[in-house]
């Protein structure tokens, strides 16, 4: 008991004098260690630039009859580079870009509306969303590729299983990229990113 009181007294005395007991000084990390930490937090970049992806997106949407019209866009900086957000006729796009303008990931989401009167709009939004994530690999029409057909089937299955209730996520790893399809109630989301 006497030792505890003595230790407490020394701590209070040091605190009253504006000093702290000696603590371990934080270890400084090297630039290469900092780069590794940033890469782990931000994730790797895909082998496509923002400009090429946007060109692929425009060409792919035009080829499939989708609207490439951008209603609104916003570019902002963050710790990993930049974030480009765009409101499109069919939904919202979010793209994370590194300092060299290479795309880290691309996401697109839309609201899957209920009712027969919205079936055409939902199909149009789904097709444009698939074409959007496919723009990370080129401008080929999504329906002419095995990956596009697989993404369509995956999205369709999830939407039917979880229409306006529940949520689910499925992912596909193809050619060094991870494609994620998620449904949360009426929201449908697709993401493509480089494999870690």
SVG drawing of the C-alpha trace seen along z (x, -y; Angstrom):
<svg xmlns="http://www.w3.org/2000/svg" viewBox="-47 -23 60 39">
<polyline fill="none" stroke="black" stroke-width="0.4" points="0.0,0.0 2.9,-2.3 4.5,-1.7 1.2,-2.5 0.8,-5.8 4.4,-6.7 4.0,-6.1 0.8,-8.1 2.5,-10.9 5.4,-11.0 3.0,-11.1 1.0,-13.9 4.1,-15.9 5.5,-15.5 2.1,-16.5 1.9,-19.6 5.4,-20.6 4.3,-20.3 6.4,-17.2 5.4,-13.8 7.1,-10.5 9.3,-9.4 7.3,-7.8 8.4,-5.9 8.9,-8.2 7.0,-7.3 9.0,-5.5 9.5,-7.5 8.6,-5.6 10.4,-5.8 9.0,-7.0 8.7,-3.5 6.9,-2.3 4.5,-5.3 3.9,-4.4 3.1,-0.8 0.6,-2.0 -1.0,-4.4 -1.3,-1.6 -2.9,0.7 -5.5,-2.0 -6.2,-3.3 -5.9,-0.1 -4.0,0.6 -4.8,-1.2 -6.1,0.5 -4.2,0.2 -6.4,-2.5 -6.4,-6.2 -9.4,-8.4 -9.4,-9.9 -9.3,-6.4 -12.1,-5.1 -14.3,-8.1 -13.7,-7.7 -14.6,-4.0 -17.7,-4.9 -18.9,-7.4 -18.2,-5.1 -19.8,-2.1 -22.9,-3.9 -23.4,-5.3 -22.9,-1.9 -25.6,-0.3 -28.0,-3.2 -27.4,-4.5 -27.2,-8.1 -23.7,-9.4 -25.1,-12.8 -23.6,-14.0 -26.1,-16.0 -23.6,-17.1 -20.0,-16.3 -17.7,-17.1 -14.0,-16.5 -12.5,-16.6 -9.1,-15.7 -8.7,-13.1 -5.7,-11.3 -5.6,-8.7 -5.7,-11.1 -9.1,-12.3 -12.7,-11.4 -14.9,-12.1 -18.6,-11.9 -21.0,-12.2 -24.8,-12.2 -25.9,-10.5 -29.4,-9.9 -29.3,-6.3 -27.7,-6.7 -24.6,-7.9 -21.0,-7.2 -18.1,-7.4 -14.5,-7.0 -11.4,-7.1 -8.3,-8.2 -4.6,-8.2 -2.1,-11.0 -1.1,-9.7 -4.8,-9.8 -5.1,-6.0 -8.4,-4.7 -8.4,-2.9 -12.0,-1.9 -15.2,-2.7 -18.7,-2.4 -22.2,-2.9 -25.5,-2.8 -29.2,-3.3 -32.6,-2.9 -34.5,0.2 -38.1,-1.1 -41.0,1.2 -44.0,1.7 -44.5,2.7 -44.5,-0.9 -40.8,-1.1 -39.6,2.1 -38.2,0.4 -36.4,-2.3 -35.0,0.4 -33.7,2.4 -32.2,-0.8 -30.5,-1.7 -29.2,1.9 -27.7,2.1 -26.0,-1.3 -24.6,-0.3 -23.1,2.9 -21.6,0.9 -20.2,-1.6 -18.2,1.0 -17.2,2.7 -15.6,-0.6 -12.7,0.4 -11.8,3.0 -12.8,1.2 -15.8,0.0 -17.1,3.3 -20.9,3.7 -21.5,5.5 -23.8,8.1 -21.1,9.2 -18.7,10.4 -18.9,13.3 -18.1,11.0 -21.0,8.6 -23.4,11.5 -22.2,12.9 -22.6,9.5 -26.1,9.2 -27.1,12.6 -25.6,11.9 -27.4,8.5 -30.7,10.0 -30.5,12.9 -29.7,10.5 -32.5,8.0 -35.1,10.8 -34.0,12.5 -33.9,9.2 -36.4,6.9 -37.1,4.0 -36.1,6.1 -32.9,7.4 -29.5,7.1 -26.8,9.3 -23.5,9.0 -21.7,11.2 -18.2,10.7 -16.4,12.0 -12.6,12.0 -11.8,11.8 -8.5,10.8 -6.9,9.0 -10.1,7.1 -12.8,7.6 -16.4,6.9 -18.8,6.5 -22.6,6.5 -24.7,5.5 -28.4,5.0 -29.6,3.1 -33.4,2.8 -34.2,0.9 -30.6,-0.3 -28.4,1.6 -24.6,1.1 -21.8,2.3 -18.1,1.8 -14.9,2.7 -11.5,2.5 -8.0,4.0 -7.4,7.1 -5.1,6.5"/>
</svg>
